Amino acid sequence: MSEKSCSSASSCTKESCEGCPSKQNPQSFQVDANAYSEIRHVIGVVSGKGGVGKSMVTASMANALAAKGYRVGILDADITGPSIPKMYGLRGPATADDEGIYPMITENDIKVISINLMMPDEESPVIWRGPVIAGVVKQFWSDVIWGELDYLLVDMPPGTGDVPLTVFQSLPVEGIVIVSSPQELVQMIVKKAYNMAKTMNIPVLGIVENYSWLACPDCGKKISVFGESHIDEIAEGMGLKVLGKMPIDPQFAALADGKFAGAQNPYLEEAYKALTAVYKK
């Protein structure tokens, strides 16, 4: 038992523990950032399942912030399925020295680190167990020289497993954005991500719905490819804001093949407002 542990835990009550040193100084799992990093805000982008366009939302928000003059970085924490470097046309290897690892920089001045920038071949699979993957994510925080950033966006893997837990415990995350899609199981998926954040005392800034509709190329009519959206009711039921509804847009799909630095997403205005509100705190 550590020195900070209560010596009379068996007889503790809620009232008697209020003045206990263990109560006042709970154990922290946060990892120190690199000595050459000064990061003002850390925001996570999460999803309850894969394939909902989470990286697209992360990159879109990063582009919007960078266009407004903020200093932005993206930590690609999706170790087994990284896509951020490909979207921006970045190829490794990233450079390093005795001070740490240097992120690569996109054409619109966003700093990026990803496992794909550390591998000799970007198509090599990452076949690692959870603790190793979690350790790499910590290193992306502690060993990478981010310099001065206003925002670091963390593109998480889907689900509520090791990596989201590691990020929530190890990084000073101020809030998360949940990304979903308009399918029947969306309520369960969103609530899983929401409940994890709530358990970890991480504020949820709001929800973004991707694949909301497809505009007919001939008449412009909105087609609900994945069914009617229920995101407004779901968000209202949890007391959350809907930060945007993104359509299936072939233009974004084309830009995501290495040219995403030039993408500006008009469907996420509320998300940008939520992030800049965090900055003003």
PyMOL commands that set and color helices and strands:
alter all, ss='L'
color gray80, all
select helices_A, chain A and resi 9-11+21-24+54-67+84-88+115-117+130-142+162-170+186-199+231-238+250-255+260-262+266-280
alter helices_A, ss='H'
color red, helices_A
select strands_A, chain A and resi 37-46+72-76+96-97+100-101+104-105+111-113+147-155+173-180+204-209+214-215+222-223+242-245
alter strands_A, ss='S'
color yellow, strands_A
deselect
rebuild
show_as cartoon
